[in-house]
Amino acid sequence: MPLDFTAIDFETANSSSASACSVGLVRVRDGRVVATAGWLIRPPVGHDEFQEWNIKIHGIRPQDVENAATWPEQFDRLCGFAGADVLVAHNAGFDLKVLRTASDVTELDCPPYRSLCSLQVARKVYDLESYRLPMAAAAAGFAEFSHHDALADARACAEIVIDSARRTGAGDVHALAKALSLRVTDAPAPVAQDRAA
């Protein structure tokens, strides 16, 4: 199997996992970046307050997303880009939780995505003082990018996994995970919930 995956990164408006305000996506085929996409998102109602801390991190303000697509409006585009790929993210638990929670609060069925965490990969492959995304990406040969820009961060994640697969001789994400004693996580089991009518 070739090294195929989609790297993903979200920025959020506040501490709610449902407050996605931008997404970056990078498609990798056979170990090479072949497509990228990124856009702003208007967070779901009730999760759309922008906190100063978050604005300070990513620079996205409420007025920036006023005319952006809502989570439901952009959801098919996001899922269409990712397809059935394993999703790669730096601290994948965070990004997959954003994907699931924003879908849940907008009553959309999130596909059962599998994931691999580039932070865990970096910790196994590189010997660094810090495994924050800029440091890990620099170790992979991808330095000087705009950290907290969702598309740039997704590209950095992709480069970490591509470089790590090259260093370990892994042909695909599953082989990479196995070589590093990690695992590609399965999608969580759906949680039955009563939704308001």
C-alpha positions as a printed Julia matrix, in Angstrom:
197×3 Matrix{Float64}:
   0.0    0.0    0.0
   1.3    3.5   -0.77
   1.76   6.3    1.75
  -1.68   7.87   1.32
  -3.42  10.04   3.94
  -5.0   13.43   4.55
  -3.49  15.81   7.1
  -6.0   18.05   8.87
  -5.84  20.99  11.25
  -8.56  23.06  12.89
  -8.45  26.41  14.62
 -11.21  27.13  17.12
 -12.98  30.3   18.23
 -13.02  29.35  21.9
 -12.53  26.41  24.27
 -15.51  24.51  22.84
 -14.53  21.62  20.61
 -17.46  22.56  18.38
 -16.14  26.06  17.65
 -14.15  25.33  14.48
 -13.42  28.62  12.71
 -10.96  27.38  10.08
  -9.7   24.14   8.6
  -6.64  23.13   6.59
  -6.45  19.91   4.58
  -3.48  18.36   2.78
  -3.87  15.24   0.62
  -0.85  12.96   0.32
  -0.57  10.25  -2.32
   2.4    7.9   -2.53
   4.33  10.08  -0.09
   3.82  13.36  -1.96
   1.49  16.3   -1.37
  -0.92  16.37  -4.3
  -3.67  18.74  -3.13
  -4.33  21.33  -0.45
  -7.39  23.23   0.7
  -8.25  25.54   3.53
 -11.09  27.87   4.44
 -12.76  29.81   7.2
 -15.81  28.39   8.98
 -18.59  30.21  10.82
 -18.82  28.25  14.1
 -22.16  26.74  15.11
 -24.58  28.95  17.04
 -23.92  28.64  20.76
 -20.26  27.88  20.06
 -19.49  31.02  18.07
 -18.11  33.44  20.65
 -14.5   34.35  19.87
 -12.31  34.43  22.97
  -9.36  36.82  23.08
  -6.95  33.97  23.86
  -7.92  32.13  20.69
  -7.8   35.29  18.59
  -4.31  35.98  19.93
  -3.23  32.49  18.83
  -4.61  32.37  15.27
  -5.6   35.94  14.46
  -9.09  35.03  13.24
 -11.78  37.49  14.39
 -15.59  37.28  14.35
 -15.81  39.64  11.37
 -13.51  37.34   9.4
 -16.09  34.52   9.46
 -19.27  36.59   9.06
 -19.67  35.46   5.44
 -17.94  32.1    5.79
 -19.75  28.82   5.28
 -21.32  27.31   8.39
 -20.27  23.87   9.62
 -23.19  22.15   7.82
 -22.59  24.17   4.64
 -18.93  23.17   4.41
 -19.17  19.66   5.82
 -19.6   17.83   2.5
 -16.61  19.71   1.07
 -14.44  18.7    4.02
 -15.54  15.06   3.89
 -15.2   14.98   0.1
 -11.6   16.16   0.34
 -10.7   13.65   3.06
 -12.5   10.74   1.44
 -11.81   7.49   3.28
  -8.24   8.48   4.18
  -6.6    8.08   7.54
  -6.51  11.6    9.01
  -3.18  12.85  10.33
  -2.96  15.72  12.82
  -0.55  17.04  15.44
  -2.35  16.06  18.64
  -4.92  14.19  16.57
  -7.24  13.74  19.54
  -7.96  17.48  19.5
  -8.68  17.75  15.77
 -10.79  14.58  15.63
 -12.76  15.8   18.65
 -13.44  19.1   16.83
 -14.64  17.15  13.79
 -16.94  14.91  15.85
 -18.25  17.59  18.22
 -19.02  20.21  15.57
 -20.83  17.49  13.61
 -22.74  16.37  16.68
 -23.98  19.83  17.67
 -25.16  20.44  14.1
 -26.8   16.99  13.93
 -24.57  15.66  11.17
 -23.22  12.12  11.01
 -19.45  12.26  11.11
 -17.77   9.58   8.99
 -15.86   6.96  11.01
 -12.43   8.46  10.42
  -9.29   6.67  11.52
  -6.35   8.79  12.62
  -2.62   8.91  13.24
  -1.07  11.51  15.51
   2.0   13.27  14.06
   2.93  14.4   17.58
   3.26  10.77  18.69
   5.14   9.97  15.49
   7.57  12.87  16.06
   8.24  11.75  19.64
   9.32   8.34  18.33
  11.38   9.54  15.36
  13.13  12.73  16.48
  15.22  13.64  19.51
  14.01  17.15  20.32
  13.71  19.41  23.34
  10.12  20.19  22.34
   7.75  18.35  20.06
   5.55  21.36  19.35
   4.61  21.51  15.69
   7.2   24.12  14.59
  10.07  22.14  16.14
   8.9   18.77  14.85
   8.26  20.18  11.37
  11.74  21.74  11.32
  13.21  18.33  12.15
  11.32  16.99   9.12
  12.88  19.72   6.95
   9.78  21.92   6.89
  10.66  25.13   8.71
   9.49  28.73   8.59
   5.77  28.23   8.15
   2.92  30.3    9.56
   2.09  28.39  12.73
  -1.63  28.46  13.66
  -2.63  29.0   10.05
  -4.7   25.83   9.61
  -3.45  25.02   6.12
   0.19  25.64   7.03
  -0.17  23.48  10.14
  -1.78  20.66   8.15
   1.1   20.82   5.66
   3.6   20.64   8.54
   1.85  17.54   9.9
   1.98  15.94   6.47
   5.71  16.63   6.15
   6.42  15.06   9.56
   4.67  11.84   8.54
   6.26  11.79   5.07
   9.73  12.29   6.56
   9.14   9.73   9.31
   7.97   7.13   6.79
  11.12   7.77   4.75
  13.37   7.44   7.8
  11.72   4.21   8.94
  11.25   2.72   5.47
   7.5    2.44   6.06
   5.42   2.16   2.9
   2.11   3.35   4.37
   0.64   4.88   7.51
  -0.16   1.49   9.02
   3.41   0.27   8.52
   4.7    3.53   9.99
   2.52   3.17  13.06
   3.61  -0.45  13.49
   7.3    0.41  13.09
   6.98   3.01  15.86
   4.82   0.84  18.17
   1.9    3.21  17.62
  -1.48   2.52  16.13
  -3.82   4.06  13.66
  -6.82   4.78  15.87
 -10.21   3.47  14.92
 -13.22   5.74  14.89
 -15.01   5.83  18.22
 -18.24   3.94  18.52
 -21.23   6.21  17.94
 -22.86   7.48  21.11
 -26.61   7.22  21.19
 -28.1   10.58  22.12
 -31.53  12.06  22.25
 -31.49  15.1   20.03
 -33.88  17.97  20.51
 -36.6   18.04  17.9
